[in-house]
């Protein structure tokens, strides 16, 4: 399994490199007393590797190739594995009142999408587990535009949605004995004459209003409607959202741990344990009323940014305002979605971080 993970390369656009010069893993022989049993045991891991590779592919694609419509199509391709897939367009989201998500994408020529995937591997009446991903396919910052240096990295600001799609592929590929839902809000955050402005007030699907003080704090606006939609429609056992949400989490934890925020201790402990088991570490961060007060707005129910300090925490507090009585966890994967150096089972580039962690979580606690 480790050799398979390490064999990954994203080189489809390197046209001058001859095929015979590209390193490949042609064959690997492993001795086992029962070859048939070994093959059977490896089959779920093979499906898991397929899911990790899909996530790495999606994160690595350039933004002129991977935008909301084409990213949604990657989810639609999972139908061949038995995944039920719906794609909501802007008209349908507007009908549902998703003003928070739609505001982020209104400056782009690309239509925003909501990708909804269902895997029915459990009982007919069994509550699903739910995974929600931020899918900002390119993030310029909008009118609150980012500096040019490093903006090219923002092709992987859809990393959370990439993990959700890869996870759904892994679960379906190994025929997981559970019901699972994957939801991804897909937008492109661009500056234009129609773009959202600092100072705009939007109404979310929950009915809560948000004063948008910084259009570069957009991922939480996308997740707000995606979270509300998921809990309202599917009534899940739990919700876990994943997002490259804040640079603040990189300052706090670097590139070794994702930030883990949760309203439920049991869920948080299970996530952390699953992460340790597969080498995708999650470090729990605090939540609390003192941080929540940072979001107080004079003009709306809340504003989309807090003060200078505790940026990853106030972002998580914002998300929690769109979660009712459902066990929920937020994984801020900004520091672990992309690697600038090779690691033993992770070549530099898109890491696929999160797919193995969540697959282990499901396998250990939520399959019949």
N, C-alpha and C positions, 0 to 999 in steps of 0.2 A: 504493500500500500504506500509506504514512504517513497519507494523508488518511482512508483507511478506519479505521485504528486510532484516529485522533483523533476520528472521528465517534461513538464509543461514548458512550452515556449510560445510567446505571441510574436510571430514573425511573418504574418500573412502579407504585410506591406513591404517587405524587404525583397524586392523583385530581382536584385542583382546577385543575391546569394544563391549559389548553385545547390540544388537539393542534396547532392552527395556530400556537401560541405556542412550541412546542418546536423548538429548532434541529435541523435534519435535513440530511443530505447527500443531496439528491435525485438529482443527476447530476453527473458529472465527465467532461469530455471531454479526452482526451489524444491528441495527434497522433502518428502512427507510420507509417512507410513501408509496413508490412505489418500490417494490422489483425488478420488471422487469427493471425499469428505472435505478435502482442502479446497477444491474448486467451489463447492457449495458454500463453505465458510467465507470465501473471498467475494462471492457474488454481491452481497450487500455493500462491501467496501468499494467494489468496482463502481456501483451506482453512486456511492457517495463521492468518489473521485470525479465522476461525470458531472455531478452538481457543483463541486468546487471549480472544475475547469470552466463550466459555463459562467459562473460568477466572475472568474478571472477574465474571461473573454469580454464579457459585457463591460466591466470596469475599464478594460484596456482599449476598447474601441474609441476612435476619434469622434468628436462631437458632431462633425458633419455627416457621420454615418449613424451614430447612435443618438437619436432624438426621441421625443415621446412616442411617436407613431411606430418607429422601428423597434424601440425597446418593448412596447406592448406586443409587437409581433413575435418577439422572442418568448414571451409568456404564452401566446396563442399556440406556438409550436409544441407546447407540452400536452396538447390534446391527444397526440399520438400515444402518450403514456397513460391516458385515461383521466387526465386532469380536466375538470370543467372550467372553462375560461369565459369571462365576460370582459368587454372593454367599453367603458363609459366615455362618451365624448363630452364636449363642453356644454352642449344643449341639455344633456341628461343631468350633468352635475349642477347646472344652473337651476334646473327644476327641483333638485334636492336641496338647494340653498347653500351650496359649497362656495360661498364668496371668499373665504379665506384662501383656499387652494387656487381658485380661478384668478384672484388678484395677482398672484405671483407670476402666472404665465401670460398675462394680458399684453405684455410688451413684445411678445415673440410672434413671429409669423407661423410658428409651429403650434398646432392645436394641442392643448393639454389633454391628458387622458387619466383615467383611473382603471388600473388593471386589477381584476378580481379573479383569483384562482381557488378552486376547491378540489381537494383530494378526499374521496370518500372510501377510506379503508377500514372504518370502524362500523359500529352499529348504526342503524338507520336513525335512531333518536339520540345518539350520543352527541354531546356538546363538542364542538370542534376546539382545537387549539388554534390561535391566530397570530400571524406574523405580519407586521406592517412595515413597509420600507419607504424611505425618502428617495424620490427619483428625480432630482434636479439634473437633467442631462448635460447642461452646461450652466455654470453660475458666474455671470459677469459681476454680480452684485446688484444689477439693475441700475436705477438712477443713483443709488449710493454705491457707485462703481468701485470695483477693486483696483489696486495698482496693477500695471501691466506685468510686472515681474511676478512670475509664478501663476499667472492666470490660466496658463495652459493646463495646469494640474486640475483645474475645475471640471475637466471631463469626467473625473471620478467622483463628482459630487452626487452621483446617482448610486453610490456604493451600497446603500441600504436596500434599495430595490433590487440590485443585482444579487445580494445575498438571499433575499426572499425568493426570487425566481430560481436560483440555484438550489436552494433548500427544497422547494416544491418538486424540482426534478429529481433530487436525491430520494425524497420520500416516496414519490410515485415509482421511481425506478426499482426500489427494493420492496415495493408493495407494503409499505408501512401499515400496521394494523391500528390506524387511528384516523379520525377525521381532522383535516387540517385546512385552514384558510390562509391564503396569502394575498395581501392587498398592497398595491404600490401606487402612490400618487406621482404622476409623471408630468413634469413641466420643464420649460426652459426659461431661465431668468435673464431677460435681455432689456437693455435700455432702448427706448424708442418714443415716438410721440404718443403712443397709447399705453406706455408703461405705468405701473403703479408709482405713486409719488410719496416721498416722506411726508407724513401728515395725513395721508388717506385713512379713513376708517372703513373697515370691512365687517360684514356680518357673516359669521361662520354657520355651518350646518347646525350647530348646537343652539343657535340663537344668540350666543354671546358675541359682543362686538370687540374689535381689536383696533387700536390706534397703531398704525404702522409708522414707527419713527425711523426705522432703518430698513431699506428694502433688501439689504444683504443679510438680514436675519429672516430669511425666507423659508428655510426648511421646516421650521416649527409651524409656519402657517399652512404648509402642505400637509404635515402630519396631523394637525388639529382636526381637519375635516376627515382625513383617512381613518383616524382613530374613532371618531364619533360614528362614522358610517359603519365601521366594523362591529363595534359593540352594539349598535342599534339594530343592525340586520341579523347578525349571527349569534349573539348572546354566548360568546365563547367562554371556555374554562379560564383562559387567561389571554392577555395580549402582550406581545413583546414587539416593540418597535426598534428599528435599527436605522441609524442616520449618521452621516458624516456631518454632525451638527455644529460643532464649535471648534475653533482654534484653541480655545481655553483648555479643552481636555488634553491637548497635546502638551501645553505648558505644564499641566498638572501631572500627567502620567507618561509622557513621551510616546514611544512607539512600541511598547511591550504589553500594555494593558489597554483594553477599552474601558470606558467609564460605564458603570452599572448603577442605575437608579431604579428604585422599586417602591411600591406601596405595600408590598407583601413580603415578609421575611422568608417564608418557606420557598417562594418562587425565586427570590434573590439567592438563597443558599444553594438551590438546585442548579441555577445558572452558573454560579461560581464554581461549583464542584464539577459540572460538565466541562467547563473551560479548562480546569486544571487537568482533567483526564485526557484531553486531546491537545493540550498545549496552546489553547486560545484563551488567554487569561483575562478575566473581568474583575475589576477592582470597584467595590461598592463605594459610592459617594453619598453624601447626606442630602436630605430634603427637609424642609421645615417652613413654618409660617414666616419666620424672619426673612427668609429668601423670597417667599411668595409676595411679600409686601413690596418688594422692589419692582413689581410689575404694575403697581397702581398707576392708573391714568386719570387725568383731570377731565378727559374728553370722552372716554369710552370705558367699557368694562375692564379693560386691561390694555397695556402697551406690549409691543412685541420684543422689547429689550429691557434689561435691568440696568444697574449701574456698572461701573468699571470692573468691580471685583466679582468673583464667583460666576463667571459667564456661563460655564457649562451647567451649573446648578440652577441658575435662574431660567435657562432654556428648558431644563427638565421640569421645573416648576410650572412653566407655561404649558407644557404638554399635559401635565397632571390635571390641569383645569378642564381638560376635554375627556377625562376618564371618570366614569361613574363607579359603581360598586363592583368592579371587576379587578381581579389580581392583574397587575400591570408592571412591566419593566421596560426601561428605556436603555438601549445600548448606544452610547456615543462612540462610533468607530472611526472618528476622523483621523486618529493617529495610527491606525492599524490596517486601513484599507489598501494602502499603497506602500511598497517597500523600495527604498533606493539602494538596497544591497541584497545580495544573495544570502539565503538562509538554507539550512539543511534540506527542508522539504518545500521551500518557498523561493522560487527564483524571483529576482527583483522585478517590480511591476505590481500588477494587481495580485493581492494575496489570497482572496477568497475567504478571508477571516470571517467567521460566524457560521458558515455552513456546517462544519464539523461539530461545533459547540452545540448548535440547536438540534442537529440530528441526534447527538448523544442525549440531550435533554429529553427529547421525545421518546427515544428508544428505552431509556431507563425508567421513565415515570408515567408516560401517557399512552402506551400501547397496550391493547388487551392481550 
